[in-house]
Amino acid sequence: PNEESILQWLEGLTQKLDAHNIDYFIDDRKERPGIKFKDADLLGFPVRLVVGQRGFENNEVEVFVRKTKDKSSFAPDQLGDELVKIMEKAF
């Protein structure tokens, strides 16, 4: 997450999550994604959002639900509503 444009995009995403009262953790360490994913699983995060260069270019956020192993992608404008639905359904 070194590029300013991606960081600004991420800031917009966090505002959408805040508006839906969704707690989140941003792992901005300089590690490979696999290490970050493993650590998120060890910490027990029920849902993982993946924001990166590819998602930024496609204007989408990948959502992974740990319990069901389901992966989906959503546009930032849909993200808050879709996460609420996912959490109500899975938990």
N, C-alpha and C positions, 0 to 999 in steps of 0.2 A: 504493500500500500504506500508506495513512495510518490506516486504521481498526484499532484494537487487536484486534478479533475476527478480522480477516483475518490479522494478523501472528501471532496465537496459532495459528491454523489452519495457517499456513505453517510454524511451528515444529514442529508435529506431523508435517507432511509431511517435513521435513528429518530428523527422527528416524527415520522409516520408510526414507528413502534411506540414511541412515547404517547402519541395521541390515542393509542389503543391500550394503554397501560400494560404493555408487554415489556418484561425485564429482559435484558440482553447483556452479553459480555463480548467485548471486541478483543480478539486475540491478534494484536498487531506485532507480535514477535517476528523476528527475521528467521523463521524456520520454514521448512518445507511443509506443504499442506498436510501430508500424511501424519507428520508429528503432531500438528495442531489437532487433527481429527482424532487421533489416538488419545491425546490429553483431554479433549472434550468428552470422549466416552468414559475415560477414567474418572472424571469429575462428575459424571452422571447427567450431563446436559441432555434433556429429552429431545430437543430440536436443535438442529445445526443449520445456520444460514451460511451459505458460501458466497462471498462477494469478491470478485477478482477482475482481472483484465477482460477475460472473455465475457463474463456477465455484464460488465460495464459496457462493452462494445455492443452486446445484444440487448441491453436494457432489461436485464432480468436477474433475479436472485434465485439461487438453488436452495431448496428447502429439503432437509433430510430428517425424517422422524426415526429416532433410534429404536423405539419399541417395535415398529412395524417394518422398518427398513425401506419405507417408501421415499422416493425422490420425486420432487416436482420443481418446476420453475415458474416464477411469477414475475410480472411487471411490478415495478416499485409501487404503483398506484393501487394494486390489488393486494399487496403483501400483508398489510395489517388485517384486513378482513379475512383473508385466506388463513392466516396464522390462528386467528381466533377460532375459525371453523375446525382447523386441524387439531387444536388443543382440546376443544370441546368433544370431538369425536374420539381422539386417542386417549384422553385422560379422564 
